[in-house]
Amino acid sequence: MKPRTMIYSVVAVCMAVFAYFPPNRVTAQSDLDTAAGAELLQAVQTQQATLADNQKQIDAKLAGIAESLRAARIFVSRGGK
């Protein structure tokens, strides 16, 4: 079989398969999937906001610890003499 004839045969078979199995129509299941997706998106957004708030609190505590360490180093350097 010639290569060109084989390519035409494959294309014809693919077209027949796509004609026999048309794309799925919109169903109630897809509406349920959309609703579930929206709920999941809302949950992820809520978790992301919580994580951002926690990160702000962690940063504030680290800044406080860093300031305490700075002050402690100053006192140690002055007290050693």
N, C-alpha and C positions, 0 to 999 in steps of 0.2 A: 504494500500500500504506500502510495506517495505521501510525503509529509504534509503537503497542502490538503490532500483529501482527508487525512486523519484529523487535521485541525478543524476542517469543516464539519466532520462527523462529531467531534467533541462539542463544538459550538451548537450543533443541531440538537444533540442529546441534552445539553444544558438548557436550551430554550424550551424543550419539551418538558423537562422536569419543572422549570419555573412556571410554565403554563398549567401544569397539572396541580402543583401545590402553590396556590396564590398566597400572598401575604395574609397574615391573620388580621381579622377585623378588630376594631376597638370593642372590648367587652367590659362587663361589670368588674371582672377580675383586675383589669388595668386601672379602673377607678379606685379599687381597693388598694392596689399597689401604690397609686399616687397619694392616697390618704395616709397610708403607712409611711411612705417616704417623707411626707410633710411632718408627721409626728416625730420621725427619727431625726429629721433636720432640726426641729425645735429642741429636741433633747440634746443634740450635739451642741447647739448654740448656747443652751443653758450651761452645759458642762464647761464650755470654753470660757464663758463669762466667770464662772466659779474659779476656774484655773487662773485666769488673769487676776482676779481679786486676791487669790492665795499668793500669787507671785508678788503682788504689790506688798502684801503683809510680810512676806519673807524678806524682800528687799529692805523694807523699813527696819526690821529686826536686825538684819546684817549691818545696816548703817549705824544703828545704835551700838552694836557690839564693837564695830570698828572704832567708833568714837570713844568707847570705854577703854579699849586697848590703847588708843593713842594717849588718852589721859593717864593711864597706868604707866606707860613707858616714860612719859614726862616726869611723873612722880618718882619712878625708880631711878631715872638718870639724875635727878636733883638730890635724892636721898643718899646716893652712894658716895658722895663727896664729903 
